[in-house]
């Protein structure tokens, strides 16, 4: 894999805001002056919100849906900032959006999931941002593609923007899910591993698609040491013109945030640290045993591959595979393992076994 190039990330913006987690909130759309100011003042009164967000342009899946008021809404956003003193953030999707945001002195920009999915759009935005160094937050692409997400961060960073943050808003996936956009936590975790200095903000509103799950997802994000939350809030959520099911009132937001538990990434208590290190050593040992067992299994797979090649037997034996799934799941469940985890793990092992045997059968040397 190509080594990612994101350099000189500045944390000044986030360090200036003392609260942790950083909380970004506001309505999905700027619908009217009255709605925006009422929401902004109510959020300011909670004393919890560090950045006010509002969608000025709202391109929707269907053209007849509410798509925002465009430039007209900047005066409303500016008034919210003047009345509350809270920095404001706006989504941009075109170079003209960037120009208007700079003209109207917007504090922070964010780039949405659909834009991030298109490198051509990202490059155009990067060129429009060159020389500004305004803080930019970049949502993950709609599809679960970490390299595409990194590519967007790289392009904006290469334009001279080092006040960067990533926003995890979940991914479109095939099949049914309790989420609007399943979080696939392993992807933002890998991004955090690759770029420890890059702030990652979780967007429970878009992950959930409904307000009932926001607290659970927000807590999980904090448990994974995410740096902040972006949660949509509307003064009257039930009357919102876009994404009303996932927005919450400012008072409900305050209740959720005050219930969240912020855990330390590490402990300074000597006894706790020593106990943690001992348990981690046990995990390291278990991991090496797993790796050795997998290597041993693949050596057996190779022997089976050569036997199949010499006797002209097909790679896939579906009856045998179904038997493995059934028996391994049954054994794993008795050991206290999760069925879904077992299923995914067995599929990965089987996929690699097929690849190994395929190479053997196709080797004509």
C-alpha positions as CSV (number, residue, x, y, z in Angstrom):
1,X,0.0,0.0,0.0
2,X,1.3,3.5,-0.8
3,X,2.5,5.4,2.2
4,X,0.0,8.2,3.0
5,X,1.3,11.7,2.8
6,X,-0.5,14.1,5.1
7,X,2.0,16.5,6.7
8,X,2.3,19.3,9.3
9,X,-1.3,18.9,10.7
10,X,-2.0,21.9,12.9
11,X,-4.0,21.2,16.0
12,X,-4.3,24.9,17.0
13,X,-8.0,25.1,16.2
14,X,-8.9,22.1,18.4
15,X,-6.4,23.1,21.2
16,X,-7.9,26.5,21.5
17,X,-11.3,24.9,22.3
18,X,-10.7,23.6,25.8
19,X,-13.7,21.3,26.0
20,X,-13.3,17.7,25.1
21,X,-14.9,16.2,23.3
22,X,-15.3,18.9,20.8
23,X,-19.0,19.3,20.1
24,X,-20.2,20.6,16.8
25,X,-24.0,21.1,16.5
26,X,-26.7,22.9,14.6
27,X,-29.5,22.1,12.1
28,X,-29.1,20.0,9.0
29,X,-30.3,23.0,7.0
30,X,-30.5,26.7,7.4
31,X,-34.3,26.9,6.8
32,X,-35.1,30.5,8.0
33,X,-33.6,33.3,10.0
34,X,-35.9,32.6,12.9
35,X,-35.2,28.8,13.0
36,X,-31.4,29.4,12.8
37,X,-31.2,32.0,15.5
38,X,-33.5,30.2,17.8
39,X,-31.5,27.0,17.4
40,X,-28.1,28.8,17.8
41,X,-29.2,30.6,21.0
42,X,-30.6,27.5,22.5
43,X,-27.4,25.6,21.8
44,X,-25.3,28.4,23.2
45,X,-27.3,28.4,26.4
46,X,-26.3,24.7,27.0
47,X,-22.7,25.9,27.3
48,X,-21.6,22.7,25.5
49,X,-21.3,23.6,21.8
50,X,-17.9,24.7,20.4
51,X,-18.9,25.0,16.8
52,X,-22.3,25.8,15.2
53,X,-23.0,24.0,11.9
54,X,-25.6,24.6,9.3
55,X,-26.2,23.4,5.7
56,X,-26.6,26.4,3.3
57,X,-26.6,24.3,0.2
58,X,-28.5,21.0,0.5
59,X,-28.4,19.0,-2.7
60,X,-30.8,16.1,-2.1
61,X,-31.3,12.7,-3.7
62,X,-34.6,13.9,-5.1
63,X,-34.8,17.2,-6.9
64,X,-38.2,18.2,-5.4
65,X,-36.8,18.1,-1.8
66,X,-35.7,21.2,0.1
67,X,-32.3,22.2,-1.1
68,X,-31.4,25.2,1.1
69,X,-31.5,28.9,0.5
70,X,-27.9,29.4,-0.7
71,X,-26.2,32.7,-0.4
72,X,-29.2,34.3,1.3
73,X,-28.6,32.2,4.4
74,X,-25.1,33.7,5.1
75,X,-26.6,36.7,6.9
76,X,-28.5,34.3,9.2
77,X,-25.4,32.3,10.0
78,X,-23.4,35.6,10.6
79,X,-26.1,36.7,13.0
80,X,-25.9,33.5,15.0
81,X,-22.2,34.0,15.3
82,X,-22.6,37.6,16.5
83,X,-25.3,36.7,19.0
84,X,-23.6,33.6,20.5
85,X,-19.9,34.1,19.9
86,X,-19.6,30.5,18.6
87,X,-17.6,29.8,15.4
88,X,-19.6,28.6,12.5
89,X,-19.1,25.8,10.0
90,X,-20.6,25.3,6.5
91,X,-20.5,22.5,4.0
92,X,-18.9,23.3,0.6
93,X,-19.2,21.2,-2.6
94,X,-18.1,23.6,-5.3
95,X,-15.3,26.2,-5.7
96,X,-18.0,28.9,-5.8
97,X,-19.2,27.7,-2.4
98,X,-15.6,28.1,-1.0
99,X,-15.4,31.7,-2.5
100,X,-18.7,32.7,-0.9
101,X,-17.7,31.2,2.5
102,X,-14.5,33.1,2.5
103,X,-16.3,36.3,1.4
104,X,-18.8,35.9,4.3
105,X,-16.0,35.0,6.9
106,X,-17.2,31.5,7.7
107,X,-14.8,30.0,10.3
108,X,-14.7,26.4,9.3
109,X,-15.6,24.4,6.2
110,X,-16.5,20.8,5.8
111,X,-16.7,18.6,2.7
112,X,-19.5,16.1,2.5
113,X,-19.4,12.4,1.8
114,X,-20.7,12.6,-1.8
115,X,-18.0,15.1,-2.7
116,X,-15.3,13.1,-1.1
117,X,-16.3,10.1,-3.3
118,X,-15.3,12.1,-6.4
119,X,-11.5,13.0,-6.7
120,X,-12.3,15.5,-9.5
121,X,-14.5,17.5,-7.1
122,X,-12.0,17.3,-4.3
123,X,-9.2,18.5,-6.6
124,X,-11.4,21.5,-7.7
125,X,-12.1,22.3,-4.0
126,X,-8.4,22.0,-3.2
127,X,-7.5,24.5,-5.9
128,X,-10.1,26.9,-4.6
129,X,-8.7,26.5,-1.0
130,X,-5.1,27.1,-2.0
131,X,-3.5,29.9,0.0
132,X,-6.3,30.2,2.6
133,X,-5.4,27.7,5.3
134,X,-9.0,27.9,6.6
135,X,-9.8,24.9,8.8
136,X,-11.4,22.0,6.8
137,X,-13.2,18.9,8.0
138,X,-13.5,16.1,5.6
139,X,-16.2,13.4,5.9
140,X,-15.6,9.8,4.9
141,X,-16.8,8.9,1.3
142,X,-20.2,7.3,1.1
143,X,-18.6,3.9,0.2
144,X,-16.3,2.1,2.6
145,X,-13.0,3.1,1.0
146,X,-10.2,4.2,3.3
147,X,-7.9,5.1,0.5
148,X,-10.5,7.4,-1.0
149,X,-10.8,9.1,2.3
150,X,-7.1,9.5,2.7
151,X,-6.8,10.7,-0.9
152,X,-9.2,13.6,-0.1
153,X,-7.3,14.5,3.0
154,X,-4.0,14.4,0.9
155,X,-5.4,16.6,-1.8
156,X,-6.6,19.3,0.6
157,X,-3.4,19.1,2.6
158,X,-1.3,19.4,-0.5
159,X,-3.2,22.7,-1.3
160,X,-1.6,24.1,1.9
161,X,-4.4,23.3,4.4
162,X,-2.9,21.9,7.6
163,X,-5.9,22.7,9.9
164,X,-7.5,19.4,9.0
165,X,-10.0,17.1,10.7
166,X,-11.8,14.0,9.5
167,X,-15.5,13.3,10.1
168,X,-16.7,9.7,10.5
169,X,-20.4,9.6,9.3
170,X,-20.7,5.9,8.4
171,X,-20.9,4.2,5.1
172,X,-23.4,2.9,2.5
173,X,-23.3,-0.8,2.5
174,X,-25.2,-3.6,0.9
175,X,-27.9,-5.4,3.0
176,X,-30.1,-4.4,5.9
177,X,-28.8,-2.7,8.9
178,X,-30.1,-1.0,12.0
179,X,-28.1,2.0,10.9
180,X,-28.7,4.5,8.1
181,X,-25.0,4.3,7.4
182,X,-23.3,1.5,9.3
183,X,-20.3,2.9,11.2
184,X,-17.7,0.2,10.2
185,X,-15.6,1.3,13.1
186,X,-12.5,-0.5,11.8
187,X,-12.1,2.1,9.1
188,X,-11.8,5.3,11.3
189,X,-9.7,3.2,13.7
190,X,-7.2,2.5,10.9
191,X,-7.2,6.1,9.9
192,X,-6.4,7.1,13.5
193,X,-3.6,4.5,13.5
194,X,-2.1,5.9,10.3
195,X,-2.5,9.6,11.4
196,X,-2.4,9.8,15.3
197,X,-2.3,13.6,15.1
198,X,-5.4,14.0,12.9
199,X,-8.5,14.8,14.9
200,X,-11.4,12.5,14.1
201,X,-14.9,13.6,14.8
202,X,-17.9,11.2,14.8
203,X,-21.2,12.1,13.3
204,X,-23.8,9.9,15.1
205,X,-26.7,11.7,13.3
206,X,-25.8,10.4,9.9
207,X,-24.7,7.0,11.2
208,X,-27.9,6.4,13.0
209,X,-30.5,8.1,10.7
210,X,-32.8,8.2,13.8
211,X,-32.5,10.1,17.1
212,X,-33.1,7.1,19.3
213,X,-29.6,5.6,18.7
214,X,-27.5,8.8,18.9
215,X,-26.5,8.5,22.5
216,X,-25.3,4.9,22.1
217,X,-23.2,5.7,19.0
218,X,-21.8,8.9,20.6
219,X,-20.7,6.9,23.6
220,X,-19.1,4.2,21.5
221,X,-17.2,6.9,19.6
222,X,-15.8,8.4,22.8
223,X,-14.9,4.9,24.0
224,X,-12.7,4.6,20.9
225,X,-11.0,7.9,21.8
226,X,-12.6,10.0,19.0
227,X,-11.8,13.7,19.4
228,X,-15.3,15.0,19.0
229,X,-18.9,14.7,17.9
230,X,-21.0,16.4,15.2
231,X,-24.7,16.0,16.2
232,X,-27.5,17.7,14.3
233,X,-29.8,19.8,16.4
234,X,-33.0,21.8,15.5
235,X,-35.2,24.0,17.6
236,X,-38.2,21.9,16.4
237,X,-36.9,18.6,15.0
238,X,-40.3,17.3,14.1
239,X,-40.8,20.2,11.7
240,X,-37.3,20.1,10.1
241,X,-37.3,20.4,6.3
242,X,-34.5,17.8,5.9
243,X,-33.4,14.7,7.9
244,X,-35.9,15.4,10.6
245,X,-35.7,11.9,12.0
246,X,-32.1,12.2,13.0
247,X,-32.2,15.7,14.5
248,X,-32.7,16.4,18.2
249,X,-33.6,19.5,20.2
250,X,-30.9,21.5,22.0
251,X,-32.3,20.4,25.4
252,X,-32.2,16.8,24.3
253,X,-28.6,17.3,23.1
254,X,-27.6,18.7,26.5
255,X,-29.1,15.6,28.2
256,X,-27.2,13.2,26.0
257,X,-23.9,15.0,26.3
258,X,-24.1,15.3,30.0
259,X,-24.8,11.5,30.3
260,X,-21.8,10.5,28.2
261,X,-18.8,9.1,30.0
262,X,-15.4,10.4,28.9
263,X,-12.8,7.8,29.6
264,X,-9.0,8.4,29.7
265,X,-6.8,7.0,26.9
266,X,-4.4,5.9,29.6
267,X,-4.2,5.9,33.4
268,X,-1.5,7.4,35.6
269,X,-2.2,5.1,38.5
270,X,0.8,2.8,38.8
271,X,-1.3,-0.3,39.8
272,X,-3.7,0.2,37.0
273,X,-0.9,0.7,34.5
274,X,0.9,-2.4,35.6
275,X,-2.2,-4.5,35.5
276,X,-3.0,-3.2,32.0
277,X,0.5,-4.0,30.8
278,X,0.3,-7.6,32.1
279,X,-3.0,-8.1,30.4
280,X,-1.6,-6.7,27.1
281,X,1.3,-9.2,27.4
282,X,-1.2,-11.9,27.5
283,X,-3.0,-10.6,24.4
284,X,0.4,-10.4,22.6
285,X,1.1,-14.0,23.5
286,X,-2.4,-15.1,22.4
287,X,-2.0,-13.2,19.1
288,X,1.3,-15.0,18.3
289,X,-0.4,-18.3,19.0
290,X,-3.2,-17.4,16.6
291,X,-0.7,-16.4,13.9
292,X,1.2,-19.7,14.4
293,X,-2.0,-21.6,14.1
294,X,-3.0,-19.8,11.0
295,X,0.4,-20.4,9.4
296,X,0.1,-24.1,10.3
297,X,-3.4,-24.2,8.8
298,X,-2.2,-22.6,5.5
299,X,0.6,-25.1,5.2
300,X,-2.0,-27.9,5.4
301,X,-4.1,-26.0,2.8
302,X,-1.0,-26.0,0.5
303,X,-0.7,-29.8,0.9
304,X,-4.4,-30.2,0.0
305,X,-3.9,-27.9,-3.0
306,X,-1.1,-30.0,-4.4
307,X,-3.2,-33.2,-3.8
308,X,-6.2,-31.6,-5.7
309,X,-3.9,-30.5,-8.5
310,X,-2.4,-33.9,-9.0
311,X,-5.8,-35.6,-8.9
312,X,-7.7,-32.9,-10.9
313,X,-10.1,-32.1,-8.1
314,X,-11.9,-28.7,-7.9
315,X,-10.9,-26.2,-5.3
316,X,-14.3,-25.6,-3.8
317,X,-16.1,-28.4,-2.0
318,X,-19.3,-26.8,-0.9
319,X,-20.5,-29.7,1.3
320,X,-17.2,-29.6,3.1
321,X,-17.3,-25.8,3.5
322,X,-20.9,-25.9,4.9
323,X,-19.8,-28.6,7.4
324,X,-16.8,-26.4,8.5
325,X,-19.1,-23.4,9.0
326,X,-21.6,-25.4,11.1
327,X,-19.1,-27.2,13.3
328,X,-16.7,-24.3,13.8
329,X,-19.6,-21.9,14.7
330,X,-21.0,-24.5,17.1
331,X,-17.6,-25.0,18.8
332,X,-16.9,-21.2,18.9
333,X,-20.3,-20.4,20.5
334,X,-19.6,-23.0,23.3
335,X,-16.4,-21.0,23.9
336,X,-18.3,-17.8,24.3
337,X,-17.4,-16.2,20.9
338,X,-19.8,-14.0,18.9
339,X,-21.6,-15.8,16.0
340,X,-21.3,-12.9,13.6
341,X,-17.6,-12.5,14.4
342,X,-17.0,-16.3,13.9
343,X,-18.8,-16.2,10.6
344,X,-16.7,-13.3,9.3
345,X,-13.5,-14.8,10.5
346,X,-14.2,-18.2,8.9
347,X,-15.1,-16.5,5.6
348,X,-11.7,-14.6,5.6
349,X,-9.8,-17.8,6.4
350,X,-11.7,-19.7,3.7
351,X,-11.1,-16.9,1.2
352,X,-7.4,-17.0,1.8
353,X,-7.4,-20.9,1.6
354,X,-9.0,-20.6,-1.9
355,X,-6.5,-18.1,-3.0
356,X,-3.6,-20.3,-1.9
357,X,-5.0,-23.4,-3.7
358,X,-5.8,-21.3,-6.8
359,X,-2.2,-20.3,-7.1
360,X,-1.1,-23.9,-6.8
361,X,-3.5,-25.1,-9.4
362,X,-2.6,-22.3,-11.8
363,X,1.1,-22.8,-11.4
364,X,2.4,-24.6,-14.5
365,X,6.1,-24.7,-13.4
